[in-house]
Amino acid sequence: MANIDLPKRPRPGPWPPVQEPTTMPASTSWAKKTGFKPKLSGETNVSNNSGQIPLPEIVPPRPVKPSEVQVDLESGRRQTIPVVNGEPSIAKTAPTAATATTSLDKDRNVLKKRKEPEVVVVPKSSSSVPVSNGQQVRVDNPVIHPKPPVREENVVNVLPQSRDDDDDDDGYGNRISHMKYELRDSPGLVPIGFYGFQHYISILGSLILIPLVIVPAMGGDHEDTAMVVSTVLFVSGVTTLLHTFFGSRLPLIQGPSFVFLAPALAIINSPEFQGLNGNNFKRVMKELQGAIIISSAFQTILGYSGLMSIFLRLINPVVVSPTIAAVGLSFYSYGFPQVGTCLEIGAVQILIVILFALYLRKVSVFGHRVFLIYAVPLGLAITWAMAFLLTEAGAYTYKDCDANVPASNIISEACRKHISKMKHCRVDTSHALKAAPWFRFPYPLQWGIPVFHWKTALVMCVVSIIASVDSVGSYHASSLLVASKPPTPGVVSRAIGLEGICSLLAGLWGTGTGSTTLTENVHTIAVTKVGSRRSVELGACILILLSLVGKVGGFIASVPDVMVAALLCVMWAMLAALGLSNLRYSEAGSSRNIIIVGLSLFFSLSIPSYFQQYGVTPNANSSVPSYFQPYTVASHGPFQSKYNGVNYVLNTLLSFNMVIAFLIAVILDNTVPGNRQERGVYVWSDRDTARREPAVTKDYELPFRVGRVFRWVKWVGL
């Protein structure tokens, strides 16, 4: 036991005296209740619904050594972190002017005084005040004087703040002070319609780019592309309504995810579809439909059976980050090589998007960051207008040369060297807008009866697990922005099960890919600061109406290929960055996490490259474009047993970058020792606690009293 001398003249207390606290109020932070430390992990408490103001914690003073001045890993600022028992403590330091005796071990050093005008304790009688690590400091009946406003860098229980000169633009800021509309807000029909339309326009690239890539790869023409685009818009609107009503109930848009692009291209380039004459579009589409339908049934069972609640224990930020980043990094062979076919158009479009999204992101027009929010659609519109003017001015017109004549036909040598530039730079080579009808209603099985094969279905089932991992990260990130607390594991299971139903609808209607939560949606919520569920629902209704206008699909299908490739460069780069941004929930500077993420990313590029290049000689398969050759691995991979179906599955799955990244990350993160703080374990709301809090119940409870019917199913709801 050790004593600290009283100062000669203690400061007088306030008048009237502050009422003596009987007990310290329990923290209302759901992160702290689980033992999660927000200072290092980035995990936050976005609201305080109790209405109580927590009193400052009292910690025995001690001199701060230079070695104890640490750097905040998220904000990059120097912070003084007191050490108790040789370990950093997250409790705020509060000096005392009273005589204090501690209940620590007898061999502890004498604690010295530290004068700071934060909290003044005046002795009256003996009492004990709990401090960090479960230990107590004995203080003589302290009277706690009010603490002056805490400096901003000492606030740890908020979301990571952006440090721009003006205000936050695209950071995940505190939702109370930065979100315009929260989850259950209904500002009115006109604002809801405006923000809903804005939400979908800002992620237009994620909705339309996949059909523009896979339909030409299937051998479809521009009219087929227009029909698939209209179908994608229709299914996206319907599935988004289902998800906001009966899924997670978060403002997340459902659509064709890039996670499904690689397996779709692998199936399209399967050996049985190579060398066939004629339009193979419907035949390949029916194969894709069958695989998606079976994988959607698997995902539905994974969610509604409660297995997802168990699977959640394996999914952490260190797993989600490299898995999603690998999705964006895996398509580099398609991006800029396609842009290079018309460099003066594609490169200019990329530069315009970068200019809007970065250099002009703070420019506001009528209070809206239009350049930041609409960087992609504005870049597309300006570049398209420029290409149209160049085409009309005759920049790509050559004497006696026709861009619509196939290069295989007999043409003059002078025209042959210009045929590529005319095909990719001109904007009038597509007749999709003219051929598209004014009204067209997408209907299920419009391409025919789906074809089912176990090998393609098994590939899609594995990919649906990756899509579920992607969605889990989106649920957690979006809930920190718009909801009172994160969802319960049961709500996550319910949402994954509904995503399986949404993929089933996508398979029946024939979009070419499954349906899942768009990762880019979380970035859009942070940028627009609109998290209203109603705005997304009204925007989905607008999307359904637009899908019925055939000319809309035809207009989108007429986007030149080089502009599609330029947009994909931006969207895939954004996807990779959004995947890595999940590391903000963990200790990103931990050597453990650095090694796991580094190994996952490197081998996610290197191992698939081995499979894709195995047994391939240059120009051996000239019928497939060079940027699609990585997806022909099923016919030449290293697995060459007598079971062709097993060879197909193994060669195909191990050639997917995201599958390798997920396998390495999930194994290492769940076997290498690391505490919850270091791993950044996702903190989900407790079911029993959530049911007792009205705010959480209103956020996630099913509408129309549907939840009462399923109250006995504890693993798929509140």
N, C-alpha and C positions, 0 to 999 in steps of 0.2 A: 504494500500500500504506500502511496506517496501523496503528499499534499502540495498544493500550489498556493502561494501566498496571495492574499487579497491586495488589490491596489489600495493606496492610501485614501483616495477620494473617489468612490464609485459614482457613476453617473446617476442622476435622479431618474426615476421612471416617469412615464407619461401621466397626465391628469385628465380625466379620472383614471384610476389604475385599471390596467387590463385584467379582465377576468381570468382567474387561474384555470388553465386547462386541466381537466381530469384525466383524459386519455388522449392519446394521439390518434386522429382519425385515420382509418385505413385508406390506403391509396386506392383510388378508383380506376387506376390504369390497368387495363387487361394485360398489358405486357409485364407490369410489375407483379401482378398476381401470380404469374407463371414463373417468376424468377428471372425474367428476361431483362437485360440491362440495355436501355435505349441509347445510352451515350455512345457506345461503340458499334452497335448493330444497325442503327437507323430505324429500329422498330419504334413505333410511336403510339401515343395515346391521342387520338384526334378530337376527343371531346371529354368534357367532365359533366356528366348528367346529374351528379349528386347535388350540385349547388353549393358544396362545401369548399372552403378555401383551405387547403392543407397548410398546417403550421410548419415553420422551418424545423428541420431536424438539428439536434444539438450533438456536436461531436467534440470531444476534448481537443483543445488547441495543441498544436505542435509546430515547430519551425519547419518550413518547406525547404527541402534540399533541392539543389539544381537537378538531381537525377529524377526527382519526382515531377518535374515539369514536363508533361507529355503533350503530344500533338493529337488533336481531335482528328480521327481518321476521315471523317466525312466533310467537315467544314474547313479543315486544313489550318485551324487556328491553334495557337498555343494555349493550353489549359492547365491549371494547377489542380492536380488530382491528389487528394490526401491519401496517405497510406496508413492502414490499420492492420496491425499484426503482420507487417511486411507485405501486405497485399493492397492494391489500389482499392479505394472505397468510392462509391458514387454519391455518398451523402455529402451535402454542401457543408463546408467548414464554417463553424460558428464559434467565435471566441467567447470566452466567459471571463467575467471579472470576479467570480465567486470562488470560494474554497471548494474544491472538488476532490473527491477520492474515488478511485476507480475500483471495479470488481475484477480487474485483470489479474493475471498471475503475479506473484510477488517479485519475480525477477524482471519485470518490465521497467523500462527507463522512466525517469521522471519527465512528465509532460510539461512543456514550457508554455508561457503565455504568448499569445499572438494578437496584437491590437488591430481590429478591423471594425468599422462602424456598421456591421451587419446586424448582429443580435446582441443585446446587452442583457445579462441575467443578474438579477439582484437577489441575494440570499434572504430567505426568511425561515424556512424550516427544512428538515431533511426529507428528501424524496429522491426517487430514481427515475431517470429518463432513458428509454431505450435508444441505442444507436445502432450503427451498421454491424453486420456479422453476429447479431444476436446478443451483443454484449451491452453493458449498462454503464453509465457514468453517474456516480452519486453526486447529486447537487442538492443544496439546502433550499428546498421549496422555491424554485426559480419563478420569477415573474418575467415573462418574455415580452420584450418591447417590440413593437412592430418593425418589421424589416423593410428598409427602403426598396424601391423598385430594383429588381434583379437585372443586372446587365445582360444584354441579349446573348452574349456568348456563354453565359452560365445556364441558360435554359436548355434542359435536356429532354423534356417530355413533349416535344413537338416534332412535326415532320421535318426532314431536312429542308432547309431554306435555300433558295437561290440567292446569290450575292451580287446581283446586277445593280447598276447604279440607280435605276428607276425602281421598278417593282418586279416581282417574280413574273416570268413569262412562261417558261416551260418546265419549271421545277415542280416537284411534288410538294407544294407549300402547304401550310396549315389550312385545312379546309374551312375552318370557322372564319378566318379573316380573308381568304383568297378565293374560295369557290363562290361563284355567282349564285348558282342554284344547286341544292343538295339533292339527295336521292328522292325524297318524297315531296319536293316542292312542285307546285303547279302555278307558274307565274301568269298564266292566261293563254288563250288559244293562239294569238298572233305571235307572242314571244316563243311559245313552245314550237310552233310550226317553223319559225325562222331558225331557231337553234337546232331543231331536228334535221332540217334540210342542210344546215351548215355542217352538222356532224357527219352526214353521209357523203357530202361533197369532199370533205377533208380527207376521207379514206377511200375516195373513188378508185384510186389505183389498186388497192387491195381487192376490190370487188370485181374489177373487169379484166385484170391482167392475165389471170390464169386461163380463162377461155381463149384469149388472144394468142396464147402460147400452145395449148394442147390441141385445139381444133385443127389448125394447119398441120400439126404433127400427125394427126390421125388421117390426114388426106382430105379434110373437109374444105369446102370453098367458103367464100365470104358470106354467102347466104346461110350456110350452116353455122358460121361463127355468130352471125346476128341472132339466130334462134337460140343458141346456147347462152349468149349474153342476156337475152330477155328472160330465159329460164333462171339464170343465176340471180338476177334482180328479184324475180318473183319469190324464189325459194328463200333468199336471204331475208326478205321482208316478213314472210310467214314464220320462219324459224326464230327470228329476233323477237317477234311478238310472243311466241311460245316461251322463249327463254325468260323474258322479262316478267311474264305472268306466272309460269310454273317451274322455272329453273332456279337460278341463283337470285333472280329478281334484281340484279345489278344492271346498270345501263350499258350492257355489252352487246355489240353487234355480232350476229352469227353470219358466217359467209364461207366461201371457199378459201381454205388456209393454204399457205405455201408448204405446210407440212405434208400435204397430200400430193404436191406437184411431182416430187421425185418418183414415188411409186406409180403414179399415173403414167409418167414418161417411160418407166421400166416396162409396164404392161403394154404400152403402145408399141414399143420397140422389141417385143417378144419375137422369138424366131418364127412362130406360126403366122405372124402378120407381115413378115418381110417377104418381098418378092411377089406380092399379090398385085394383080392388075385391077384397075378401076377404083372407084371411090370406096374406101374401106371405113369411112367415118362411122356409119351405123353399126357395122360389125364390131369395131373396137369399142364403141360407146356401150354396147350391150355387155361386153366383157367387163368394162369398168363398173357398170351398174351392178352386175352380179357380185363383184368383189366388195363394193361399198355396202351393199345391203347386208351381206353376211358380217362384215366388220362392224356395222352399226348395231346389229343384234348383240354382238360380243360386248360392245361398249355399253349398251343399255343394261345388260346383265351385270357388268362390272360396277355400274353405278347403283342400280336399284337393289342389288343383292347385299349391299353393304361392304363388299370387298374393297371398294375405293377408300372407305374409312381406314382400313388396315394398310392399304397401299400408300396412304398419305404419310405414314411414318417414315417412308423411304424417300419422300420428295422434299427437298430443301433447296434454298437458293443456290447452293454450290452444285446441285444437280440440274436445276432449271436453266441456269445461266449458260453453260457450254452447250446444252442440248439445243436451245433455241438459237443461240449464236451460230451453231453449225448449220442450221437450216438456211440462214442467209448467206453464209460463206460458201455453201456447196454449189452455187450456180454461177460461180465466177466465169466459167468457160462459155456461158451463153451471153453474159452482159456486154462488156465492151467490144468483143469481136463482132457482135451484131451492130453496135453503134458505129464501128469503123467502116461499115458498108456505105454510110453517107455521113462522114465525119462533120461536115459543115452544118448539118441539122442536129444530129444526136449530141455532139459535144456542146453545142450552143444551148440545147435544152438542159443538160446537166448543170451547166454554169448558171443558167437563169434560176433553176431551183435552188442551187446553193446560195445565190445572191439573195433570194427572197427569204429563205429559211434561216440564214445566218446573219448576213450584213444588214438586212432591212427588217429584222424580226421585231424591233422596238417601234417601228413606225405604225402609228395608229390612225385609222380613218373612221370617224364617227365613234370613237371609243373601242374599236375592234382592231386587233393585230391581224389585218387581212393578209399581209404578206407571209406571216408565219403560219396562219391557219390554212390558207389556200395556196401554199407554195407549189404543190404538185399540180392541181388543176390549172392554176394561172400559168405555170411553166409550159404545160401542154398546150393551152390555148394560144399563147404568144408564139410558140414555135410552130404550131400548125398554121397560124396565119402567115408567118414568115415563109414557110414552105409553099403555101398556096400562092403567095405573090411571086415567088421565084418561078413556080411552075407556069403561072399565067404570063410571066414576062419572057418565057422561052429559055430560061437558064438551062433546062434539062431537055430541050428539044433539039434533035439532031436530024439532019436531012435524010429522008428515006428510011428512017428507023422508027419502029413501033415497039413500045414498051410491053405490049400485050402478047407479042410473038414469043413463044418459048425459046429458050437458048438452044434447045436441041434441034430446032428446025434449021434449015439451010438459010443462013443470013450472011450478009457481006462481012468481011473482016473489019471494016470501019465501024459497023454497027455493033459487032460483037464486043468490042472493048467498052462500049457505052451502055450495053444492055443492063449491067448491074446497077449503075448509077440511076438510070431511068426507072428501074424497077423499085428501088429503095428510096429515092429522093422525091419522086413525083407523088402528088397527093390525089391524082385522078386515076390511079391504076385500079382502085377498088370500086366495084359497082354495088357494094352492099347496101348503101343508102337508097339507091334507085330500086333495087330488087325487093327491099323489105316492105311488107304490107303496113298499112296504117294501124290496123288492129289485129292482134294475135293473142290468143289465150294459151299460155303454156299448160299442158295437161300431163298427167302421169303416163308412163310407158309410151311416150310420143315417138321414141326411136325403135320400139319393138319390145319383145319379151326378153328380159335380161338372161344372160348366159352365166352359169355358175361353174367354176372350177376351183377345186380345193387349194391349189398352189397359189393362185392369185388372191384368193380370199384370205389365206394365212398371212401373206405379205401385208395385206391391208389391215388385218387384225393387230399385227405388231405395230403398225404405223398409228393405229387408233390409240394405242397406249401413249405414244409420243405426243399425240394431239391432246390427250388428257393432261399430260404433264404441262404442256403449254397453257392450257386453260386454268390449271390450278394457280400458276404464277399470275395470270391475269386477274383471277378472282381476288387474290390477296392484295395485289397492288391497287386495284380499283376500289376495294373496300376501304383502304386507308384514306382515299380521297373523298368518297361520297357517303359512306355509311357511318353509323355510330360506333360499330365494332365489326371485326371481321366475321365472316360466316362460321357457323359450326361445322364440324366434319360431316354431319348429316346433311346440311344444306349443300356442301360441296359434292357429296355423293348423289344427291338429288339432281344437281345441275349436270353432272357428268352423265347420269342416266338419260336426262332429257336431251343432251347433245347427241346421244346415240339415236334417239328418235328423230332428231333433226337430220342426222346423216342418212337415216332411212328414207326420209322425204327427199333428200337430195339424190339418193340412188334411184328412187322411183321416178322422179321427174327427169333425171339424166343431166346433171350439171357437170359430170366428168370427175368430180372430186367429192369428198365428204364435207360436212359442215361442222365448223367449230368456231370458238371465240377468236376473233381477230386480235392478235397481239397489239397491232398498231392503234387499236381503239383506246387503250389505256393512255397512250401518249396524247391522243386527241382530247381526252377528258382533261388531262393536266394542262394542255395548251388553251383550250376554250374555256376552262373552268366552269363548265356546265355539266353537272352530274345528275340532272333530273331524269328519272325513269320515263316520265311522260313525254319528254322531247324525243327520246329514242323510239318510243312506241309510235308517236305521230309520224316521225321520219320513216319508220318501217311501212306505215300505211301509204305514204307518198311514194315509196319505192315500189310497192305493189301496183299502184296506179300507173307509174311510168313503165313498168314491165309489160303492161297490156298494150302500150303504143309501140308497134313494131318498128317505127322509124327511129326510136331511141336506141334500140339494139343495133339497127343498121348503121346509125351514126357512130356508135362506139366501135363497131366492127371495122369501120373504114379508117381507123387510126393507122397511119403507116407503121410498118414493122420496126423501122429504126427508132421511132418515138416510143414504141412499146419497150424496146430494149433499153432506151435511156431511162424511162420510168422505172424499169425493173432494177437498174443499177442503184437508183436512189432508194427504192423500197427494200431491196435486199440488204443494203448497207444499214438502213434504219432498223430492220429486223435483227441484224446481228448486234447492233448497239443496244436495242431494247432487251435482248437476251442477257447481255453482260451487265445491264443496269440492275438486274436482280441481285447482284453481289452487294448492293448497298445495304441489304438486310443482314449481311454477315460481316465478319471482320475481313475486309478485302485485303488488308496488309498482312494477314497471317500466312506464314510460310507453308503451312498445311494446305490452305485453300489455294494459294498461288500454284503450288505443284499440281494439285488435283485438276484445277481448271486448265493449266498449261498442258498437262498430259492429255486431257480429254480433247482439247481443241486440236493439238498437233496430230494425234492419232486419228481423229475424225477426218482429217484431210489425207493423211498418209496411208492408212490401211485401205480405205475405199479406192485410193489411186492404184494400189497394188492389184486389187481385184479387177478394176476397170481396164488396166493395161496388160493383164495376164494373157499371154498367148495371142496378142494382137500385133499384126505387122502393119506398117504405115500404108494407108490407102487400100487396106484389105476389104473394107466394107464401104464402098463409095456410094451405095444407095442411101446411106444414112448420113445426114449432115454431120460435120465434125463436132458441133456443139451438142449433138444428141448421142454420139458414140459412147460416152460413159454409161448410158442406160441400156446398152446391148450386152451387158456382162453375162446375162443368163446363158448365152450360147457359147461362151469361151472361158468362163471363170475357172478357178483352180479346183473346185469340187467337180469331179468327173466320175461319179460312181455309176452303177448300173440302174439306179433309181433316178430317172430324169426329173421327176417332180421334186425330190429332195434336193437335187443339184440346183434346180431353178430357185427354190426358196432360199437356200444358203448363199448362193452366189449373189442373189439380188439383195437380200437383207444386209449382208456384210459389205455391200457396195454403197449403202446409204450413210452419208456422213452423220446424220442426226442419230441413227441407231448406234453407231460406234461411240459417239460422244455420250449418249445416255448410258450405255452399258458400263463404260469406264468410270463415269462420274458417280453413278449410283453404287457401284461396288466399292470404290475407294472412299466415298463420303460416309458409307455406312459400316466400314471396317476399320478405317484409320481412326485412332482415338482423337477425340476432340469434344470439348464441352458444348453445351447448347448455345452459349454466347458466341463461340468461335464459328460454329457451323451456321449460325443464323437460322435456327429451326423456326419454321413458320408457326406462329401462335394463332390458334383458332379459338373461337369463343366456346366456353363450356356450355353444354346443352341445357343443364338445369338452371345455371345462372342466367343464360340468355332468355329463357322462358319467363323468368321473374322480372325482366326489365322491359317495360313497354316500348322503348325506342328500338331495341333489337327485334322485338316481336313484330313491330310494324314494318321494319326494314325487310325481313326475310320470310314472314308468314305468308302462306299461299292465300290468294284472294278467294272470294265467293264461299268462304268457309270450307274450302276443299281440304284444308289441312286437318280439320277435325275428323274427317273420315280416316285419315292415315296416322292418327296420333299413336296407334299401337306399333307403327313401324318406326322404331326409335332411331334407326340408322340412316334415314333419308329425310330428315327435317329437324325442326326445332323440338 
